[in-house]
Amino acid sequence: MRIDTWDIARVKPYPGNPRKNERAVDAVARSISEFGFRVPLVVDAEGVLITGHTRLLAAQKLGLREVPVHVARDLTPGQVRAYRIADNATADLAEWDYELLPVELGALKDAGYDLAVTALDAALIEKMLSGEPATPAEATGTDPGESGYREQYGVIVICGDEEHQERVYAELSAAGHTCRVDCT
């Protein structure tokens, strides 16, 4: 894979980006400041951003003049459009291991590292380091309310195959429903 260094002004944001990036810009800027620009922006042959919208906003916020770029010349227009979505959606599928995460945070703390650079909520970090169990809602920043309890309701839809599952997921998501794919 070839990665070039481009003038930041050469990268054209994709105007139809369906991801709302604003909340993540400060955390990504801090990450770039701390660790460097480790994941290149991916653009099409015309320089239009495919993936890396938040990284581009963070680089602009930091006043960077140059950014690493990979030009994905071998993708069809349909693949480009699908990759824009898949790149973000796949990150949403991952979950934290709440037994291992406190171990990693503890090691960083013992090494004197500033845990704020992890972009995890400070209260969550404190709770984990105290040995209290954390919940997925706390890790994702969803507010369970004053009582700490958040009632949730769900519907299970049984699909005959993966194609049907993808179609149902897309339809429900498009209608504004929060969906999760489970395979059993």
Phi, psi and omega in degrees: 000130180265132176237125179250163174255123182244153167297134186300329181291343181284337181280128181256116177299146177279118185293341181263018182303117183277001182263134176269110191261345194306318183295335184266350188299313182298317180295319180290322177299318178296319179297316178296319178298318184283317189249350185091173181274094189263344180238118184289159170286149177244126181235163174273184184298338179268001180086011179277132184299132172259303176229149178111021181301317180292319178298322178296314178299321179294318179297319177297317179299323180282352180076023179292141179263337181229149180221150175284137185223138170247127178266116182270076183287339187269003180267140175285163176304323177294319178295320178301311181298316180292321181296323177306318181281313183300322182301321179277320184294324181295327177296327180289343182279339182284153179229157177279146170267106187284000171266323182274327183301315178298329178296313180296317178297319178298319178296320177295317180296316179299330179277001179080020183279144176284109185288348178298333181292345178286345181071008173280151179299135183300320179294323177295316179300313179302314180298314181296319181289340178277353179095357178286143178290143178255157180248158177303324180298321179292320182292327181270355178081012177282139185273114180280001180093176185298324185282346185086354181253134178232113180287134178230148179235149181217162176230134177259128178247121180270123181250147183285332180203176184296322180298315178296319179300314180298319180294315179295316179301313181297317180295315180292319178297317180297332179277001176095009180273144174278123186238154174220136180265126174237135176245127179235000000 
